Amino acid sequence: MNSVNYLNYKKPDFGAETITKLLELKNVTINRIVSNSINDGAWYDQEEDEWLVLLQGGAVLFVEDEEITLKAGDTLLIPANQLHRVVSTSDNALWLTVHIA
């Protein structure tokens, strides 16, 4: 059994983020994402459902044609094949994402 403290991470460089896989089991993958002032633009169209929780910081996403502003504690379900992107994040955004195939 592997134990990981999700608060044990190094802040990425400005404009970058790190993604750490915390668990992969059957059809579920859980990631920790640490974002530092992301101003992305890449669109994602994933084959799996994604549930996320923003644990700290803030973020703005576009899901299809809707802008969604998230603050610490907010959750969101992005269904499979739903076009989405991260527009921006604060310098201390910490996420957990759950991908369900």
N, CA, C and O atoms as a Tinker XYZ file with bonds, in Angstrom:
   404  protein
     1  N      0.849000   -1.178000    0.000000    73     2
     2  CA     0.000000    0.000000    0.000000    64     1     3
     3  C      0.891000    1.236000    0.000000    63     2     4     5
     4  O      1.810000    1.349000    0.811000    81     3
     5  N      0.607000    2.175000   -0.930000    73     3     6
     6  CA     1.355000    3.419000   -1.004000    64     5     7
     7  C      0.538000    4.538000   -0.374000    63     6     8     9
     8  O     -0.654000    4.680000   -0.646000    81     7
     9  N      1.185000    5.324000    0.464000    73     7    10
    10  CA     0.530000    6.461000    1.085000    64     9    11
    11  C      1.154000    7.735000    0.528000    63    10    12    13
    12  O      2.377000    7.863000    0.472000    81    11
    13  N      0.302000    8.681000    0.115000    73    11    14
    14  CA     0.778000    9.942000   -0.437000    64    13    15
    15  C      0.059000   11.077000    0.280000    63    14    16    17
    16  O     -1.161000   11.040000    0.439000    81    15
    17  N      0.805000   12.073000    0.707000    73    15    18
    18  CA     0.213000   13.259000    1.295000    64    17    19
    19  C     -0.023000   14.257000    0.175000    63    18    20    21
    20  O      0.935000   14.742000   -0.427000    81    19
    21  N     -1.279000   14.573000   -0.118000    73    19    22
    22  CA    -1.556000   15.432000   -1.264000    64    21    23
    23  C     -1.084000   16.865000   -1.035000    63    22    24    25
    24  O     -1.032000   17.644000   -1.987000    81    23
    25  N     -0.739000   17.237000    0.197000    73    23    26
    26  CA    -0.214000   18.570000    0.478000    64    25    27
    27  C      1.305000   18.648000    0.336000    63    26    28    29
    28  O      1.884000   19.725000    0.471000    81    27
    29  N      1.950000   17.520000    0.068000    73    27    30
    30  CA     3.404000   17.488000   -0.064000    64    29    31
    31  C      3.777000   17.673000   -1.537000    63    30    32    33
    32  O      3.896000   16.702000   -2.284000    81    31
    33  N      3.956000   18.920000   -1.939000    73    31    34
    34  CA     4.300000   19.218000   -3.332000    64    33    35
    35  C      5.129000   20.495000   -3.395000    63    34    36    37
    36  O      5.144000   21.298000   -2.462000    81    35
    37  N      5.810000   20.657000   -4.512000    73    35    38
    38  CA     6.581000   21.859000   -4.787000    64    37    39
    39  C      5.775000   22.715000   -5.746000    63    38    40    41
    40  O      5.258000   22.209000   -6.742000    81    39
    41  N      5.660000   24.002000   -5.461000    73    39    42
    42  CA     4.929000   24.912000   -6.335000    64    41    43
    43  C      5.635000   24.987000   -7.685000    63    42    44    45
    44  O      6.844000   25.216000   -7.730000    81    43
    45  N      4.909000   24.801000   -8.782000    73    43    46
    46  CA     5.538000   24.868000  -10.107000    64    45    47
    47  C      5.924000   26.303000  -10.462000    63    46    48    49
    48  O      5.491000   27.254000   -9.811000    81    47
    49  N      6.735000   26.441000  -11.492000    73    47    50
    50  CA     7.119000   27.752000  -11.983000    64    49    51
    51  C      5.889000   28.535000  -12.415000    63    50    52    53
    52  O      4.839000   27.955000  -12.694000    81    51
    53  N      6.023000   29.851000  -12.469000    73    51    54
    54  CA     4.948000   30.726000  -12.913000    64    53    55
    55  C      4.467000   30.305000  -14.301000    63    54    56    57
    56  O      5.276000   30.096000  -15.205000    81    55
    57  N      3.162000   30.182000  -14.467000    73    55    58
    58  CA     2.588000   29.806000  -15.754000    64    57    59
    59  C      2.593000   28.313000  -16.023000    63    58    60    61
    60  O      2.240000   27.878000  -17.119000    81    59
    61  N      2.990000   27.526000  -15.035000    73    59    62
    62  CA     3.092000   26.077000  -15.227000    64    61    63
    63  C      2.192000   25.358000  -14.218000    63    62    64    65
    64  O      1.629000   25.960000  -13.303000    81    63
    65  N      2.085000   24.059000  -14.427000    73    63    66
    66  CA     1.376000   23.220000  -13.468000    64    65    67
    67  C      2.012000   21.842000  -13.441000    63    66    68    69
    68  O      2.666000   21.416000  -14.393000    81    67
    69  N      1.802000   21.155000  -12.321000    73    67    70
    70  CA     2.274000   19.782000  -12.204000    64    69    71
    71  C      1.069000   18.881000  -11.956000    63    70    72    73
    72  O      0.138000   19.235000  -11.233000    81    71
    73  N      1.120000   17.715000  -12.574000    73    71    74
    74  CA     0.063000   16.721000  -12.416000    64    73    75
    75  C      0.695000   15.462000  -11.847000    63    74    76    77
    76  O      1.632000   14.910000  -12.423000    81    75
    77  N      0.176000   15.016000  -10.713000    73    75    78
    78  CA     0.682000   13.813000  -10.048000    64    77    79
    79  C     -0.446000   12.808000   -9.936000    63    78    80    81
    80  O     -1.498000   13.106000   -9.369000    81    79
    81  N     -0.228000   11.611000  -10.477000    73    79    82
    82  CA    -1.224000   10.548000  -10.372000    64    81    83
    83  C     -1.163000    9.980000   -8.962000    63    82    84    85
    84  O     -0.135000    9.446000   -8.545000    81    83
    85  N     -2.267000   10.095000   -8.229000    73    83    86
    86  CA    -2.331000    9.586000   -6.861000    64    85    87
    87  C     -2.871000    8.168000   -6.794000    63    86    88    89
    88  O     -2.504000    7.393000   -5.911000    81    87
    89  N     -3.752000    7.835000   -7.741000    73    87    90
    90  CA    -4.353000    6.506000   -7.729000    64    89    91
    91  C     -4.810000    6.148000   -9.135000    63    90    92    93
    92  O     -5.392000    6.970000   -9.843000    81    91
    93  N     -4.541000    4.923000   -9.523000    73    91    94
    94  CA    -5.100000    4.361000  -10.754000    64    93    95
    95  C     -5.589000    2.972000  -10.412000    63    94    96    97
    96  O     -4.801000    2.096000  -10.056000    81    95
    97  N     -6.897000    2.768000  -10.520000    73    95    98
    98  CA    -7.504000    1.506000  -10.121000    64    97    99
    99  C     -8.704000    1.229000  -11.012000    63    98   100   101
   100  O     -9.664000    1.999000  -11.043000    81    99
   101  N     -8.633000    0.118000  -11.737000    73    99   102
   102  CA    -9.699000   -0.272000  -12.668000    64   101   103
   103  C    -10.003000    0.881000  -13.606000    63   102   104   105
   104  O     -9.149000    1.263000  -14.406000    81   103
   105  N    -11.205000    1.443000  -13.526000    73   103   106
   106  CA   -11.590000    2.498000  -14.462000    64   105   107
   107  C    -11.516000    3.906000  -13.859000    63   106   108   109
   108  O    -12.125000    4.832000  -14.393000    81   107
   109  N    -10.777000    4.079000  -12.751000    73   107   110
   110  CA   -10.698000    5.362000  -12.057000    64   109   111
   111  C     -9.243000    5.807000  -11.927000    63   110   112   113
   112  O     -8.370000    5.024000  -11.555000    81   111
   113  N     -9.000000    7.083000  -12.243000    73   111   114
   114  CA    -7.694000    7.698000  -12.017000    64   113   115
   115  C     -7.914000    8.984000  -11.238000    63   114   116   117
   116  O     -8.762000    9.799000  -11.600000    81   115
   117  N     -7.141000    9.166000  -10.154000    73   115   118
   118  CA    -7.213000   10.376000   -9.346000    64   117   119
   119  C     -5.878000   11.101000   -9.454000    63   118   120   121
   120  O     -4.820000   10.515000   -9.225000    81   119
   121  N     -5.938000   12.387000   -9.807000    73   119   122
   122  CA    -4.747000   13.209000   -9.956000    64   121   123
   123  C     -4.787000   14.399000   -9.012000    63   122   124   125
   124  O     -5.850000   14.925000   -8.682000    81   123
   125  N     -3.597000   14.808000   -8.588000    73   123   126
   126  CA    -3.423000   16.100000   -7.920000    64   125   127
   127  C     -2.838000   17.036000   -8.973000    63   126   128   129
   128  O     -1.866000   16.691000   -9.644000    81   127
   129  N     -3.424000   18.204000   -9.113000    73   127   130
   130  CA    -2.906000   19.197000  -10.041000    64   129   131
   131  C     -2.602000   20.464000   -9.244000    63   130   132   133
   132  O     -3.452000   20.968000   -8.508000    81   131
   133  N     -1.391000   20.964000   -9.399000    73   131   134
   134  CA    -0.981000   22.215000   -8.776000    64   133   135
   135  C     -0.729000   23.203000   -9.904000    63   134   136   137
   136  O      0.133000   22.973000  -10.752000    81   135
   137  N     -1.479000   24.306000   -9.920000    73   135   138
   138  CA    -1.381000   25.301000  -10.989000    64   137   139
   139  C     -0.854000   26.613000  -10.431000    63   138   140   141
   140  O     -1.236000   27.037000   -9.340000    81   139
   141  N      0.026000   27.247000  -11.189000    73   139   142
   142  CA     0.603000   28.534000  -10.789000    64   141   143
   143  C      0.348000   29.550000  -11.899000    63   142   144   145
   144  O      1.130000   29.667000  -12.843000    81   143
   145  N     -0.752000   30.278000  -11.771000    73   143   146
   146  CA    -1.099000   31.360000  -12.711000    64   145   147
   147  C     -1.171000   30.872000  -14.152000    63   146   148   149
   148  O     -0.583000   31.470000  -15.053000    81   147
   149  N     -1.893000   29.789000  -14.355000    73   147   150
   150  CA    -2.076000   29.250000  -15.705000    64   149   151
   151  C     -2.908000   30.230000  -16.525000    63   150   152   153
   152  O     -3.915000   30.752000  -16.046000    81   151
   153  N     -2.495000   30.470000  -17.727000    73   151   154
   154  CA    -3.265000   31.245000  -18.693000    64   153   155
   155  C     -3.222000   30.430000  -19.977000    63   154   156   157
   156  O     -2.577000   30.807000  -20.955000    81   155
   157  N     -3.916000   29.318000  -19.948000    73   155   158
   158  CA    -3.852000   28.311000  -21.000000    64   157   159
   159  C     -4.761000   28.693000  -22.154000    63   158   160   161
   160  O     -5.184000   29.845000  -22.259000    81   159
   161  N     -5.044000   27.797000  -22.962000    73   159   162
   162  CA    -5.956000   28.015000  -24.061000    64   161   163
   163  C     -6.284000   26.708000  -24.747000    63   162   164   165
   164  O     -7.147000   26.653000  -25.623000    81   163
   165  N     -5.590000   25.651000  -24.344000    73   163   166
   166  CA    -5.789000   24.342000  -24.977000    64   165   167
   167  C     -7.181000   23.799000  -24.643000    63   166   168   169
   168  O     -7.608000   23.826000  -23.489000    81   167
   169  N     -7.864000   23.319000  -25.648000    73   167   170
   170  CA    -9.161000   22.692000  -25.469000    64   169   171
   171  C     -8.967000   21.193000  -25.258000    63   170   172   173
   172  O     -8.100000   20.577000  -25.878000    81   171
   173  N     -9.779000   20.614000  -24.382000    73   171   174
   174  CA    -9.716000   19.184000  -24.089000    64   173   175
   175  C    -11.047000   18.541000  -24.451000    63   174   176   177
   176  O    -12.113000   19.119000  -24.241000    81   175
   177  N    -10.963000   17.349000  -24.994000    73   175   178
   178  CA   -12.132000   16.539000  -25.320000    64   177   179
   179  C    -11.779000   15.116000  -24.908000    63   178   180   181
   180  O    -11.225000   14.349000  -25.696000    81   179
   181  N    -12.104000   14.774000  -23.669000    73   179   182
   182  CA   -11.663000   13.518000  -23.068000    64   181   183
   183  C    -12.681000   12.405000  -23.280000    63   182   184   185
   184  O    -13.883000   12.647000  -23.391000    81   183
   185  N    -12.174000   11.195000  -23.333000    73   183   186
   186  CA   -13.016000   10.006000  -23.505000    64   185   187
   187  C    -13.695000    9.572000  -22.208000    63   186   188   189
   188  O    -14.595000    8.733000  -22.235000    81   187
   189  N    -13.274000   10.130000  -21.076000    73   187   190
   190  CA   -13.824000    9.718000  -19.784000    64   189   191
   191  C    -14.493000   10.899000  -19.092000    63   190   192   193
   192  O    -14.211000   12.054000  -19.408000    81   191
   193  N    -15.388000   10.600000  -18.140000    73   191   194
   194  CA   -15.969000   11.631000  -17.285000    64   193   195
   195  C    -14.884000   12.136000  -16.345000    63   194   196   197
   196  O    -13.996000   11.383000  -15.944000    81   195
   197  N    -14.964000   13.422000  -15.997000    73   195   198
   198  CA   -14.006000   14.002000  -15.041000    64   197   199
   199  C    -14.776000   14.775000  -13.983000    63   198   200   201
   200  O    -15.523000   15.704000  -14.289000    81   199
   201  N    -14.582000   14.375000  -12.735000    73   199   202
   202  CA   -15.111000   15.121000  -11.599000    64   201   203
   203  C    -13.925000   15.804000  -10.952000    63   202   204   205
   204  O    -12.880000   15.181000  -10.766000    81   203
   205  N    -14.068000   17.078000  -10.604000    73   203   206
   206  CA   -12.950000   17.792000   -9.984000    64   205   207
   207  C    -13.425000   18.573000   -8.786000    63   206   208   209
   208  O    -14.591000   18.952000   -8.679000    81   207
   209  N    -12.485000   18.806000   -7.884000    73   207   210
   210  CA   -12.703000   19.698000   -6.749000    64   209   211
   211  C    -11.500000   20.626000   -6.681000    63   210   212   213
   212  O    -10.354000   20.181000   -6.737000    81   211
   213  N    -11.772000   21.918000   -6.560000    73   211   214
   214  CA   -10.711000   22.898000   -6.367000    64   213   215
   215  C    -10.524000   23.056000   -4.863000    63   214   216   217
   216  O    -11.397000   23.586000   -4.175000    81   215
   217  N     -9.395000   22.600000   -4.359000    73   215   218
   218  CA    -9.146000   22.586000   -2.918000    64   217   219
   219  C     -8.684000   23.933000   -2.394000    63   218   220   221
   220  O     -9.005000   24.303000   -1.265000    81   219
   221  N     -7.929000   24.675000   -3.209000    73   219   222
   222  CA    -7.509000   26.023000   -2.812000    64   221   223
   223  C     -7.290000   26.857000   -4.064000    63   222   224   225
   224  O     -7.061000   26.329000   -5.152000    81   223
   225  N     -7.365000   28.161000   -3.887000    73   223   226
   226  CA    -7.154000   29.069000   -5.002000    64   225   227
   227  C     -8.429000   29.306000   -5.786000    63   226   228   229
   228  O     -9.537000   29.084000   -5.299000    81   227
   229  N     -8.240000   29.766000   -7.020000    73   227   230
   230  CA    -9.366000   30.059000   -7.896000    64   229   231
   231  C     -9.033000   29.681000   -9.326000    63   230   232   233
   232  O     -7.866000   29.518000   -9.682000    81   231
   233  N    -10.066000   29.543000  -10.142000    73   231   234
   234  CA    -9.866000   29.166000  -11.538000    64   233   235
   235  C    -11.075000   29.588000  -12.364000    63   234   236   237
   236  O    -12.189000   29.716000  -11.856000    81   235
   237  N    -10.820000   29.801000  -13.649000    73   235   238
   238  CA   -11.882000   30.070000  -14.612000    64   237   239
   239  C    -11.770000   29.032000  -15.710000    63   238   240   241
   240  O    -10.698000   28.841000  -16.284000    81   239
   241  N    -12.876000   28.359000  -16.004000    73   239   242
   242  CA   -12.929000   27.347000  -17.053000    64   241   243
   243  C    -13.996000   27.730000  -18.067000    63   242   244   245
   244  O    -14.950000   28.438000  -17.743000    81   243
   245  N    -13.828000   27.259000  -19.289000    73   243   246
   246  CA   -14.892000   27.271000  -20.277000    64   245   247
   247  C    -15.283000   25.820000  -20.483000    63   246   248   249
   248  O    -14.433000   24.975000  -20.765000    81   247
   249  N    -16.569000   25.530000  -20.342000    73   247   250
   250  CA   -17.102000   24.208000  -20.632000    64   249   251
   251  C    -18.132000   24.418000  -21.733000    63   250   252   253
   252  O    -19.175000   25.039000  -21.526000    81   251
   253  N    -17.808000   23.878000  -22.927000    73   251   254
   254  CA   -18.567000   24.190000  -24.137000    64   253   255
   255  C    -18.519000   25.705000  -24.322000    63   254   256   257
   256  O    -17.440000   26.238000  -24.576000    81   255
   257  N    -19.622000   26.412000  -24.209000    73   255   258
   258  CA   -19.619000   27.860000  -24.410000    64   257   259
   259  C    -19.957000   28.625000  -23.135000    63   258   260   261
   260  O    -20.348000   29.791000  -23.192000    81   259
   261  N    -19.807000   27.968000  -21.982000    73   259   262
   262  CA   -20.137000   28.598000  -20.701000    64   261   263
   263  C    -18.879000   28.837000  -19.875000    63   262   264   265
   264  O    -18.077000   27.925000  -19.675000    81   263
   265  N    -18.710000   30.070000  -19.395000    73   263   266
   266  CA   -17.595000   30.384000  -18.498000    64   265   267
   267  C    -18.002000   30.033000  -17.072000    63   266   268   269
   268  O    -19.081000   30.411000  -16.616000    81   267
   269  N    -17.134000   29.309000  -16.374000    73   267   270
   270  CA   -17.412000   28.874000  -15.007000    64   269   271
   271  C    -16.266000   29.344000  -14.120000    63   270   272   273
   272  O    -15.104000   29.027000  -14.376000    81   271
   273  N    -16.595000   30.097000  -13.082000    73   271   274
   274  CA   -15.603000   30.570000  -12.122000    64   273   275
   275  C    -15.671000   29.681000  -10.890000    63   274   276   277
   276  O    -16.736000   29.504000  -10.299000    81   275
   277  N    -14.528000   29.125000  -10.505000    73   275   278
   278  CA   -14.455000   28.228000   -9.348000    64   277   279
   279  C    -13.640000   28.870000   -8.233000    63   278   280   281
   280  O    -12.655000   29.565000   -8.482000    81   279
   281  N    -14.069000   28.627000   -7.006000    73   279   282
   282  CA   -13.300000   29.030000   -5.825000    64   281   283
   283  C    -13.075000   27.788000   -4.969000    63   282   284   285
   284  O    -13.680000   26.743000   -5.208000    81   283
   285  N    -12.218000   27.906000   -3.990000    73   283   286
   286  CA   -11.888000   26.766000   -3.135000    64   285   287
   287  C    -13.166000   26.113000   -2.604000    63   286   288   289
   288  O    -14.057000   26.783000   -2.082000    81   287
   289  N    -13.230000   24.802000   -2.752000    73   287   290
   290  CA   -14.366000   24.023000   -2.294000    64   289   291
   291  C    -15.366000   23.687000   -3.382000    63   290   292   293
   292  O    -16.206000   22.805000   -3.199000    81   291
   293  N    -15.289000   24.380000   -4.521000    73   291   294
   294  CA   -16.220000   24.108000   -5.613000    64   293   295
   295  C    -15.874000   22.807000   -6.323000    63   294   296   297
   296  O    -14.707000   22.438000   -6.452000    81   295
   297  N    -16.918000   22.121000   -6.780000    73   295   298
   298  CA   -16.752000   20.884000   -7.549000    64   297   299
   299  C    -17.432000   21.055000   -8.902000    63   298   300   301
   300  O    -18.280000   21.929000   -9.086000    81   299
   301  N    -17.041000   20.202000   -9.840000    73   299   302
   302  CA   -17.619000   20.254000  -11.179000    64   301   303
   303  C    -17.499000   18.884000  -11.812000    63   302   304   305
   304  O    -16.477000   18.212000  -11.674000    81   303
   305  N    -18.552000   18.472000  -12.509000    73   303   306
   306  CA   -18.512000   17.245000  -13.304000    64   305   307
   307  C    -18.482000   17.640000  -14.775000    63   306   308   309
   308  O    -19.364000   18.350000  -15.256000    81   307
   309  N    -17.458000   17.173000  -15.481000    73   307   310
   310  CA   -17.339000   17.398000  -16.916000    64   309   311
   311  C    -17.572000   16.046000  -17.588000    63   310   312   313
   312  O    -16.721000   15.160000  -17.507000    81   311
   313  N    -18.714000   15.883000  -18.249000    73   311   314
   314  CA   -19.010000   14.599000  -18.890000    64   313   315
   315  C    -18.022000   14.280000  -20.017000    63   314   316   317
   316  O    -17.407000   15.178000  -20.593000    81   315
   317  N    -17.885000   13.009000  -20.313000    73   315   318
   318  CA   -17.026000   12.567000  -21.414000    64   317   319
   319  C    -17.413000   13.313000  -22.684000    63   318   320   321
   320  O    -18.589000   13.574000  -22.939000    81   319
   321  N    -16.396000   13.650000  -23.475000    73   319   322
   322  CA   -16.557000   14.324000  -24.766000    64   321   323
   323  C    -17.179000   15.715000  -24.675000    63   322   324   325
   324  O    -17.724000   16.221000  -25.656000    81   323
   325  N    -17.096000   16.327000  -23.505000    73   323   326
   326  CA   -17.549000   17.710000  -23.328000    64   325   327
   327  C    -16.329000   18.614000  -23.531000    63   326   328   329
   328  O    -15.375000   18.554000  -22.755000    81   327
   329  N    -16.361000   19.431000  -24.549000    73   327   330
   330  CA   -15.255000   20.315000  -24.863000    64   329   331
   331  C    -15.055000   21.310000  -23.721000    63   330   332   333
   332  O    -16.004000   21.973000  -23.303000    81   331
   333  N    -13.801000   21.420000  -23.207000    73   331   334
   334  CA   -13.531000   22.321000  -22.094000    64   333   335
   335  C    -12.072000   22.769000  -22.096000    63   334   336   337
   336  O    -11.206000   22.149000  -22.713000    81   335
   337  N    -11.836000   23.871000  -21.379000    73   335   338
   338  CA   -10.468000   24.366000  -21.215000    64   337   339
   339  C    -10.357000   25.175000  -19.939000    63   338   340   341
   340  O    -11.337000   25.728000  -19.441000    81   339
   341  N     -9.129000   25.233000  -19.419000    73   339   342
   342  CA    -8.821000   26.084000  -18.274000    64   341   343
   343  C     -8.366000   27.418000  -18.848000    63   342   344   345
   344  O     -7.370000   27.486000  -19.569000    81   343
   345  N     -9.095000   28.472000  -18.527000    73   343   346
   346  CA    -8.755000   29.797000  -19.022000    64   345   347
   347  C     -7.651000   30.405000  -18.175000    63   346   348   349
   348  O     -6.662000   30.916000  -18.700000    81   347
   349  N     -7.828000   30.346000  -16.842000    73   347   350
   350  CA    -6.823000   30.919000  -15.939000    64   349   351
   351  C     -6.978000   30.317000  -14.551000    63   350   352   353
   352  O     -8.032000   29.798000  -14.186000    81   351
   353  N     -5.879000   30.405000  -13.783000    73   351   354
   354  CA    -5.910000   29.987000  -12.383000    64   353   355
   355  C     -5.160000   31.012000  -11.547000    63   354   356   357
   356  O     -4.389000   31.818000  -12.066000    81   355
   357  N     -5.401000   30.966000  -10.253000    73   355   358
   358  CA    -4.603000   31.761000   -9.322000    64   357   359
   359  C     -3.208000   31.148000   -9.226000    63   358   360   361
   360  O     -2.932000   30.109000   -9.826000    81   359
   361  N     -2.347000   31.796000   -8.474000    73   359   362
   362  CA    -0.975000   31.287000   -8.359000    64   361   363
   363  C     -0.858000   30.106000   -7.399000    63   362   364   365
   364  O      0.220000   29.533000   -7.249000    81   363
   365  N     -1.955000   29.744000   -6.754000    73   363   366
   366  CA    -1.893000   28.670000   -5.757000    64   365   367
   367  C     -3.043000   27.681000   -5.915000    63   366   368   369
   368  O     -3.537000   27.145000   -4.923000    81   367
   369  N     -3.470000   27.436000   -7.141000    73   367   370
   370  CA    -4.610000   26.540000   -7.352000    64   369   371
   371  C     -4.197000   25.085000   -7.107000    63   370   372   373
   372  O     -3.196000   24.611000   -7.645000    81   371
   373  N     -4.976000   24.400000   -6.297000    73   371   374
   374  CA    -4.734000   22.989000   -5.981000    64   373   375
   375  C     -6.026000   22.238000   -6.242000    63   374   376   377
   376  O     -7.076000   22.559000   -5.685000    81   375
   377  N     -5.928000   21.221000   -7.111000    73   375   378
   378  CA    -7.090000   20.457000   -7.558000    64   377   379
   379  C     -6.914000   18.983000   -7.235000    63   378   380   381
   380  O     -5.794000   18.488000   -7.119000    81   379
   381  N     -8.029000   18.294000   -7.094000    73   379   382
   382  CA    -8.075000   16.836000   -7.218000    64   381   383
   383  C     -9.027000   16.559000   -8.367000    63   382   384   385
   384  O    -10.130000   17.104000   -8.409000    81   383
   385  N     -8.604000   15.711000   -9.302000    73   383   386
   386  CA    -9.469000   15.323000  -10.403000    64   385   387
   387  C     -9.655000   13.814000  -10.375000    63   386   388   389
   388  O     -8.723000   13.061000  -10.092000    81   387
   389  N    -10.862000   13.393000  -10.669000    73   387   390
   390  CA   -11.202000   11.976000  -10.728000    64   389   391
   391  C    -11.704000   11.692000  -12.131000    63   390   392   393
   392  O    -12.725000   12.230000  -12.558000    81   391
   393  N    -10.971000   10.834000  -12.852000    73   391   394
   394  CA   -11.348000   10.450000  -14.213000    64   393   395
   395  C    -11.954000    9.047000  -14.160000    63   394   396   397
   396  O    -11.366000    8.116000  -13.609000    81   395
   397  N    -13.137000    8.924000  -14.743000    73   395   398
   398  CA   -13.883000    7.667000  -14.697000    64   397   399
   399  C    -14.142000    7.218000  -16.126000    63   398   400   401
   400  O    -14.889000    7.854000  -16.868000    81   399
   401  N    -13.508000    6.104000  -16.499000    73   399   402
   402  CA   -13.645000    5.606000  -17.878000    64   401   403
   403  C    -14.880000    4.746000  -18.028000    63   402   404
   404  O    -15.154000    4.243000  -19.118000    81   403
